[in-house]
Amino acid sequence: MNGNVVIVGSGHAGVSVAFKLRTLGFKGTITVIGEDIYLPYHRPPLSKKYIANLGDEERLYLKPESQYRSEQIDLRLNCRVNAIHRSQNQIELEDGQRVHYDTLVLATGARARTLSEEQGGRAQNIHTLRNLSDAKRIRDTFTPNKNLLVVGGGYIGLEMAAVARSLGLQVTLIEREDRILGRVAAAQTAAHFKSLHQKHGVRILEGVGINYLERSDDRVEKAGLSDGTEIDVDVVVVGIGVIPDVTLAKDAGLQVANGIVVDHAGRTSDTAIYAIGDCASFAFRDQMIRLESVQNAVDMAEVVARSITGASASYDCQPWFWSDQYTTKLQIAGLNLGYTHVAVRRKNDSSLSIWYFAGERLIAVDAVNDAKAFMTARRWLSSGQSPDLDGIANESLELNTLTLSEKTDLVT
């Protein structure tokens, strides 16, 4: 197992595939190229403990620098790839240098969506959160009694609101759709988190967008909202989703459709090139999806590493996610795409689980402060078993007493 493997992207996906290759006995050269200036790090804590001043930079690192050297992984940071030259099996760096590859892995991730120029989206005190540099800038601005406007009611927006309130900021969160978490969760989950944030003093405005941002000296001072409200602003954090970074792939002529299209082994339309992580689009339940999660990054990395080393490998997607807000932990198993029914089990005011069904098949659960429900759902999902919908809705019945059946009406 020799040759030159070049990995573009120094996030969790890129680093995972590099070290997995060595674990599998790959003896060739491995080069990891990343635009970030920092050693590769865990990203989920950025919107949680790190900004809340509960974590230092070194604790974020995936591996110590010495481990890259000991595993003979050539880690090139603050380095940008400008082009892929497929006919020569080379990538071109920003300085014009070319690097040969036998196998290329694209782990280019995604970039944050921003406000438009018309809305004033490039002022100094408008922030998005995608990397450690972003988190440092936000951390420096989160001081008590400042007025924070959070744009976007997804999980990143809610996590930022929770951290800001814990640090004493005054927070207004706006969501232009009818409710928060509209794209990712049922109304029952959204209602629980809306109430949680309101109890902590967050002002939540749904069905409200930005009309304009009033600036002075390149800083936003006021926001004019679509409902006619005008609010004072010291800091703006924008959490309105991400865009997969497919520029290199698209320019190189690879197949792209809301991500870099890959097969069950992570291969792109060029068999010498793989794609993994946030930038990769793959088949799941007869549709093409992308997953923005650590689980997806690590699991795809293992599949691709095995494929590169000649082993048979196929990605069996078993999604899971989590979100920490105040003292509440949300754990999500599965994907709720195409759900038709929802059942709620409520243990108390702070602990509940929301179960998603497509027909009679269980496809996902949102477990709020309920680790047992999360672990049970993961086990059922991985084995293709589904409980009866009425049984799940009956809170007097323990989960381990429910009758299970196999449902094969969905393709995974």
N, C-alpha and C positions, 0 to 999 in steps of 0.2 A: 504494500500500500504506500505508493510514493506519488510524486507529482507536486504541483504548486496549487494550493488552495488560497484564493484571495476572497476576503469577506469585507464587503462594504457596509459599514455600520457598526458602531461600538456599543450598542445598547445590549439589553439582556439577550436578545435573539442571537446577535452576532457573536458575543462572547461565549454563549452556551454551545454553539456549534463548534467553535474553535477548541474548547476544552473537551467536548465529547469526542471529537476526532482523535485527540491524543489518548483518551481513555480506551478507545477502540483499537489502538495500536497503529494509527496513521503515522508514518515516518517521514512524510514529505514536508515541504515548507508550508507554514500557515502565516498569512499576513492579514491583520485586522486593521482596517482604515476607518477612522472616525473623525467627524468634524468637531466634536466636542473637545474642549481643552482639558477636561478632567478625566481621571481614571474612570473606567466604566462603573456605573453605580445603579443601585436600586431606584426606580422612579416613583413607585407608589407612595413612599413616605414623604415625597416633596410637598404634596398637598395636605399632609397631615402633620406628623410629628416634627418634620424639619422646620416648616414655617412657624409652627407653634413654639419654636425655640427649645424643643425637647430632644433634638438630635444634632450631632456634629457631622461635619463633612466626611471624615474618615470612616465613620460607621455605615455610610451609604455604599462604600465601595464593594463591588461584587467579589473582587479578588485583590490581594495585595500586589503591588508592582512586581515584587520578586517572583511571584508565581508565573507571571507571563514569561519571565526570563528562564525559569527552571523548566518550563514546558516548551521552550523554544518557539514561542508565539511572538511574532514581530508586530507589536502594537504601535501604530502610527496615529497619534492624536493631533488635533488641530490641522487636519489634512483633508482636503476636498478632492473628490473625484469629479472630473469634468465630463468624461465621455467613456463609453465602452466601444472598443473596436473589435467587433466579433470576428471579423475575417482574419485578424491577426492574433486572436485570443489575448488581447491586451486591454488594460484600462489606462486612461490618461489622467494624470493628476493636474491640479491647478497650476503647478509650476512647469508643466510640460513634460515631466518625467513619465515614462511608460513602465507599467508593471505587467509581466506575463502571467497568465493563469492557465492551468489545465481545467480547473473548476472554479467558477465564480459564484459566490453566494451574495445575493442582495438582501440586506437587512436594514433598509434605508428608513424604515419607520414611517412616521406621519408628522405633519406640521399643523400647528394650531390655526384654525380659522380666525380671521381678524375682522374688526369693524371696517366698513368702507371709508374711503377718503372723505366722502360727503358727510359722513357722521362724525368726522374728526378722529378717525381711528389711529393716528400716529402720534398723538400727544405723548409727552414724556411720562405722564402718570397713568397711562393706559397699559395694562399688562396682560399677557397670556402666560400660561404655565405649561411648558413642555419639557424643560431641562433644568439643570442645576443653576445655571446662570439666571434663568427666569426666576427661580425660587429665591435666590439671593436678593434680587432686586425687590421682589414682593416682600420678603422678610424685613428688609430695611424700611419699608413704608408702613408696615402694620404696627402703628403705635396707638395707644389708648385715645379714645374720643374722636379719632378721625372718622370722616364720613366715607364709607366704602359703598360703591355701586357694583354689584355683581350682575353681569349680563349673561343670562343663561341658567336655566333650572335643571340641568343634568347633574350627574354625580360630582363632577369637578366643581361646578358652581356651588353646590350644596356643601361640599367639603371645605371650600374656601370660606364660605359664609360661617361655618361652624368654627373654624380656626380663628377667624377675625373676631367673632363674638367672644371667644375664650381669651383674646388679647385685649378686649375692651373697646373695640371699634363699634361705631354705629353702622348697621348694615341694612341696605335695601337691595333686594334681589328681584330682578324682573325677568319674566319669561314671556316671549311673544306668542307662544301657543296657549291653548286654553288652560293648560295645567302644567306643573312641573313634572319632570320625568315622563313626558308624553311619549317619547320614542322608545323608552327602554323598560317601562314598568306599568303594571296595572293601576287603575285609579285607586285601589285600596292601598297599595304601597305608597303612592304619591300622597294620599291624604294623611297617612301616618307621618311621613317626613315633613309635610307642610306644617302639621300641628306641632311636631317636635321643634322645628325652627322658630315658629311663632312663640312658643313657650320660652324660648331663649332670647326673644327680643328682636328677631329678624323680621323686617317688613317685607312681605312677599306680595308682588303684584303680578298677577297672571293675565294673559291676553294683552300684554303691554310691551311695546318696543321703544326704541330710541328714535326721536325725531331729529334731535340735534344735540351736540355737545358744545357748550360755550367755553372758549379758551382765552387764556391770557398768558403771555410769555410762554407759549407752547405747553401750557398745562390746562387741563380741564378744571373748570370751577363750578359749572352748573350743567345739569342734564335736563333737556326738555323731552318729556315722555309722550307717547302717542295718546295717552288719556288726558292730556292737558296739564299733567303734574310737572312742576319744575322743582328740582331738588339740588341742594348744595353738594358738591363732590370734592373730595380730596384725593381719592384713589379709585381707579376703575380696574376691575379684573373681568376679562372676557373669557367665558367658557361656553362656546357655541359649537363645539365639535372640532374634528380634525380632518385633514385631507391627506390621503396616503401619498407618500413621496415617491412618485413613479417617473420622475423626469428622466433619469438615466435610462430606465427600461424603455420608456416610450421613444426617446431619441434613438435608441439602439434597435428599434423595430420589434421589440418583444410585444406579445399580446397583453393588452392592458384593458381592464374593465372594472372600475372602482377598486383598483389595486392591480398588482402584477399577477396575472392568471397563472396558477400552478396546478399540477396534477396531484394524485394521491401521495406521491413521493416528494413533493415540493419542487418538481422540475418546471421550468418555464417552457415557452415555445422553442427555446434553444436548449438542447439536452445537456450542454456544458454549463448552463446557468440555472441556479436555484433561487428561490425567493422565500423568505420566512418572516414571521412576525406581523407587525401592524400593516406592512405594505402588501402582504400576500392575499390574494383572493382565491378561495378554494370551494369545492362543492360540498354542500351540507344540506341534507333533506331536499335534494333536487333543485337547489338554488346556489348561486355563488355568494359567499359572504366573506367578510373580513372580521377578525377578532382582535380587539385592542386589550390584551391582557398578558400578564407574566406567564400564566399557564400556557397560553397559545404559543408564546415565544419559545419557552423551554421544550414543549412537546414537539413543535415543528422542528426545532434544532436537532433533537434526537433522531427524528425520522430522516432528516437530510444528511446528518453525519453517517447514519447507517447506510444510506443509499450511496454516498460518496465512496464508502469503503467496501462496496460490493455486496452488502447484505440486502435481503429483501425487506422492504420497509413500506408501510402505508399508514397515513395519518388517520387514526380513529379519534375524532374530535370529541372530547368530554369537557365542555366548557365549565369554568367556575370563576367567580369574581368576588370581590369584597369592597366594602366602603365603611370607613369609620367616621362618625359624626357625633361630636360630644362624647358621651359614654355609650353610645349606641353602635353596635356592630351589625352591619348587614352582610350576609353571605348569600351568594346567588349560585345555584347549581343549574346547569342546563341553559338553553336558550328559549325564550318565550315566543319566538317567531311563529305566527300563525295560530296563536291560541284562540280557542273558542269558548272556553269556560274557565272560571276562576273559583277556587274554594279557599276560604280563610279559616285558619285555626288560631284562636286568640287565647294565650295563656293568662295574660294580664295586660295592663295598659302599656307596658314597655316591651312585651315579648309576644310575637305573633309570627305566623308563617302564611305566605300567600302561594297557593299551588296552582300551576297553569296546566291546562289540559287542551289537547287538540283532539276533539272528539272524546274518545274514552282513554286516550293515551296521555300519560304524564310526560310533560316535556321540560318543565322548569319549576323552580321554587325560589321565592325570596324569603329568607329566614332572618328575622329581626330579633337579635338577642336570643336565638334559639339554635344552638349548635347541633342539638339532637336532630331537629328537623332537617338541617342542612346535610348532615352526614347520612341520614336515612335516605334522603332524596338522591344524593350522589350514588349511593349503593343501588337503589332501584333503577336509576337512569342508566348506569353502566351495565346492568344486567338485562335491560329492556323490559323490566316489570313495571306494572302500573297498579295502583290501588283503585278501589272503587271511588268515584267522585263523591257519592253520598257518605261513604265511610270517612273520607278525609274531612268532610264538612262537619262530621259528628265529633265535637270536641271531647265528649265523654269516653270515646274509644282511644286507647293507646295505639300509637303508630305500629308497634310490633305485633298487634293483634289483628291488623287489617288483612283481608284476603287480597292476594296479588294475582294478576294474570298477565300473560305476555301479549303485547300489542304490536303488530307488525304492519300497521297501516301507513307508517311513515318510513321513508328511506333515509338512512343516516350515512 
